Amino acid sequence: MEDLTGRRLVVVTGASSGIGLAAAVDLACRGDQVVLVGRDPARLQAAGDRVREAAGERPELFRADFAVLDDVRRLAEKLRAAYDRIDVLVNNAGAIVLQPITTVDGFELSIQANHLAPFLLSNLLRDRIGRMAVTASGAHRSGILDPDDLNRPLRRYRAMTAYGTSKQANILFTAEAARRWPEVPAHCFHPGVVRTRFGNESRLVAVGMRLLPFRSPEKGAETLVWLINSDPARLVDGGYYHDRRLRRPLRKAADPRLAARLWTASAKAVGIGE
């Protein structure tokens, strides 16, 4: 791994547990200043304590619920007020939603929390961001993304279809951001199947977590940390990575016309200009 760290400011969303927290601990121990964003105040405080214990410096903490777009807007305002420059924005927050839920903003929860919220945050911070990393997933295989109907999964709800659709959107967003924002290197990655809090409400998922050979959060975060610490000139801008290697997502997650349509639909959905 190349040493490009120096002393960078890295904002990690979804940092209360799992991959986000594992990456934050790793980066903080390498000397970076990490900023943790999470939804649950108690878990966010515990995550801050863990980073401090590992690295000797307590990170800044920002609470935001990505199921509420006004929370995302307030988060962006607070980050802009606090920092003139964000060297790395890690769009990691996300969820598998087991039941059909419509947010206060009118969107299926998976597509909002996993795509629309980070899309909005990235756009609101664009002029402050040095580079961007996005947590995607091989689950994009099950995606059925239709930019003209972002709530399509609600009509016949399947948790993995909704999740896969949001992960398909993550990959398309990363590629389109790289095209539109050439000054902001952007990459996404598949962390593997990671043992995290995802699906804790489901007894079936909980049993599977115990029986199947899932990766640890630390293992899942390895490619993310590698991307952040790699020279962008040696990576493919907008690329999708897994186990530190460039991979080709399915065609439906690599269609530039679909990516452009998604960007337009997302900008309209969150109320910003293209």
N, C-alpha and C positions, 0 to 999 in steps of 0.2 A: 504494500500500500504506500502510495506517495504521501509525503508529509506536506500538506498545503494548509495546515490548520492555522498556525500563528495564533492570533487571538481574535476569533470571529464571534459575532452575535448570531445565534441560531435559535429561531422560534420554532417550537415543535408543538403542533396541535395533537390532541388525543394523547397527551403525555402523562396521564394519571396512572397508566398501567401498560402492560403489553409491550409491543414493539416501540412505541413512542417513548416510554420510560426507559427501556433498555438502551435505545439510541442516545437519549439525553444523558444517561449516566456515562456511557462510553465517551461521548463528545466532551462532557465536562471534565472527565479524567484526562483527556488529551489537552486540556487547556482552554477550550472554548467557553464562552459565556452563553449559557443556555437559558431560554425563556420557555416556561411550561404553560400550556393552555389546556384546560380541562373543564368538564361540565360539573362534576361533583366536588364541592368545596373540601370535604373531609379527605377524599382520595387524592385531591390535588395537593393538599397540605402534606399528606403522607409521602407523596412522590417527591415533593420539594425536600423533605427530610432525608429521603434516600439519596438524592443527588448530593446533598450537603455532606452526608456521612461518607459517601464514596470519593468526592472530589475536594471537600474542604471549603466549599463556597456555596452559599444558599442561592438558588436561582430565583429570578422574578417569577411570580405566578399571576396568571390572568384567567378568570373564570368566564366561560361562554358556553351557551347551549346552542349547538348547531341546528337544533330543531326549531329555532326561532331566529329568523333572519335579522331582526332588529338587534339581537345579541351579537351577531357577527358584525354588524355596522358599528356598534358601540366598541367591540373589541378592536376593530381597525382604527377607530379614533384614538383609543387609549395607546395602542402600539405606535401610532404616528406621533402622538404627543411625547411618548417616552424615548423614541429612538429615531435619529436622523437617518440611520442606515440599518437594514436587516440583511446581513450577509447571506443567510440561508433561511428560506421559509420551507418548512417540512409540513406538507399537507397530509397528515396521517390520520386525523380523526375520522371515525367511521363506526358503523354498527351493522350487524345482521338483525333485522327486525322480523320477529317470528309471526306477528299478526299484522293485518292491514291497518295502518294508522295514517291518518291525514294530519299534517301539521297545521298550526295556526295560520301559516302562510298559504295553505291550500294544496300542498304537495305531498305525495307519498313520502314517508319518512326516510326510506333508504336513499332515494334520489336526492333529497334535500340535504341530509346530514353528510352523505358521502361525496356528493358532487356539487350541488348548487351552493352550499355554504362555503366550501373551499374555493369555488370559482369566484364567488363574490369577494371573499377575503383577499384573494390574490389580485383581483382587479383593483380593489381599494388601496392595496399596498404596492402596486406595480412600480411606482417611481422610487420606492425605498429598497426593493429586493435586488440582491446581487445574483442569486440563483435559486432554483426551486426544485424540490423533490416531492414526488407524489406516491403514496402507497396505493398501488393497484392490486390486481390479483388474477391468478389463472382462472378464477371463477367467472371472468368475463365471457367464458364459453357459453354460459347459460343466459347471457344478456339478450334482451329483445328491445333494444333502444329504438324509440321513435321520437325524434326531436319535436314533431308536431303534436305529440301526446305524451308528455313526460309522466303522466299518471297512469299510463297503460297497465302496469303491473297490478294496479288495484282492482281491475275488472275480474281477474281470476287469480287471486293472490297465491303465490308460492314464494316462500321466504328466499330460497336460493335464486329464483328467477329475478326477484326484485334486487337482491344483493348483486347478482351478476350484471344486471343492467347498469347499476351504479358504478361497478368496476369497469365495465366497457366504457362508460362515460369518462372515467378517470384517465384511461389510456388515450382516448380521443382528445380530451382537454389538454393533456400534456403535449401531444403532437401539435395541436393547433396553437397553443401558447408559444411553443418554440418557433412556429412560423410567423406569428404576429409580433412576438417580442424577441427578436434576435439578440437583443442586448441582455436577455435574462436566460441563461442556460437552464433547460428544464428536462428532467428525466423522471421516469416512473419505474416501479419495480414490483415483482411478485415475491413476497417474503417466504413463500411456502405455506404449508398448513401449520399454523402456530397455535400453541396452547395459550389462550388468553381468556378474558372474561366473556368473549363472544358467546351468545346463546346460553348464558348461565341459567336462564329461566326454564330452559327445556331439559327435562329429565333425560331424554334420548341423547341430546347433545352432550350432556354432562357425562353419561356413561361412555359415549364415544371418546371423549377427551381422556378418559382413564385407560381405555383399552387400545387405542390406536397410537402409532408411533408419531405423535405430533412433535414439531420442533419447539424448542424453548424460545421465549421472546428474544433472548440474546442472539440465538442463531438466526431467527427471523430478521433481526435488525442488521445483520452483518452486511448485506448488500446495500442497505440504506447508508450506513456509515461509510462504506467503500465509495459509493457514488459521491457523497459530500466531500470526501477527501481526495478524489481523483481530479486530475486536470481536465476541465471541460473539453479542451482541444483533443483529448484522447477518447472522448465519448461521442456517441451519436446524439446530437441535440434532438430532443423529443423522443428518444429511444426508450424501449421497454426492456428491462433487465431482470434476470433471475440468476441467483448464485454467481453474481459478478460477471455474467456474460450477457451480451446482447441477444435477445430472443425476438422471434417474430410472432406477434399476437395474431389471433384469428382475423380473417379479412374484415369482419364487421367491426373490429376495433382498430383497423388500419386504413380505413377509407377516408381520404382527405375531404371528399365532398360531404360525407356524413359528419366529419369533425367540424367543418365550417357551419353546417346547418345546426349542429348542437350548440356551437358558440353563440350563434344568433338567437336561438331559442332560449338559451340560458341567460343571456344578457337581458332579454325581454322579461323573463321570469323573475329575475331579481331586481329589475328596475334600473338598469344602468345602460348607457350607450355602448355600442360596439367599439 
